[in-house]
Amino acid sequence: MAITTTITEKKRLIGDRWWVQGQSVISAGTNTGDVATGLGTVLWFSIHCKSTVQEGISVMEDFPLMSGDVTIHGETNDMTYNWWAIGYK
């Protein structure tokens, strides 16, 4: 699994709940990887393909997720995805 994740924005919502936005690139001929959200617990997660041709993407987790790494699986290899997560640090 070769995945590179960049967190582009992180904001405190209410109390100790955080909203995180980022971008992940799956490369090296793979289509599955773990998105490192920077959160300790993920309550909600949304992802979409950045390409002009929309490719299917599946989130392979149940929420709440007691880990900050969300496993995703795409239809094709070597894609860039934007994502958003809400949870606790």
Secondary structure, DSSP 8 states (H G I E B T S, - for coil): -EEEEEEEEEEE-STTEEEEEEEEEEETT--EEEEE-S-SEEEEEEEEE-SSS---EEE---SSBSSSEEEEEESSSSEEEEEEEEEE-
